[in-house]
């Protein structure tokens, strides 16, 4: 099994494209030390796979962030990925969360929304969009988003465990109906037979052959089978960034920093998305504002 990869493919005779995302060690690293329960971990894993899928379509350097927010027991799911497929993310939920329908977990009827933030260095400001949470699963929420944003029918099949998070994606391209009016219906019905264990355990060529064997065989005989592209690697990327945190303190100002020190005896900056803490003593704060390097 290829670990931590995105593998694109194309049904050349049908004008239907797709991709398979498989996250293994990357997903395990993202969860490490978080103490997530199985309910929020499953939804976060599914969202991680979808975010990587969409980030793999970025055509220029940039960063894609998705947030699912609502008034439910899972108040926040956030995933962030750049064009190099460097992924990070987190969940915020009540302890000991019991299984329940996804709209209830996310508080879809309590102001729940999906937020997209696209940040490109060449742009003056990030692009943001907000859409209501429509759908009864992470897959259907993002299918709705993709169909609204790209104006093309799409299907997502997701699975997540404590060891892996996976996504099978299909999208109908503009020429599909002209090539085969039944092609999209046929391919999506075949894809819907996929089992969770197959998504989590099979590599792209094996899974495609399992789901679409007859289509591949007929395509090969006609010279237009399934083209499978080289996989792209995905990494969990959350390095320490003291320079950024020190810059935040400098922007805060010496007077405010010293007020925090007087109250708490130290300054503690928490980076929730990367699960890190940055601590500053009074001596370190003084050194920072004297423009002397700390690290």
Secondary structure, 3 states (H helix, E strand, C coil): CCCCEEEEEEECCCCEEEEEEEECHHHHHHHCCCCCCHHHHHHHHHHHHHHHHHHCCCCCCCEEEEEEECCCCEEEEEEEEECCCEEEEEEEECCCCCCCCHHHHHCCCCCCEEEEEEECCCCCCCEEEEEECCCCCHHHHHHHHHHHHHCCCEEEEEEECCCCEEEEEEEECCCHHHHCCCHHHHHHHHHCCCCHHHHHHCCHHHHHHHHHHHHHHHHHHHCCCEEECCCEECEECCCCCHHHHHHHHHHHCHHHHHHHHHHHCCEEEEECCCCEEEEECHHHHHHHHCCCCCC
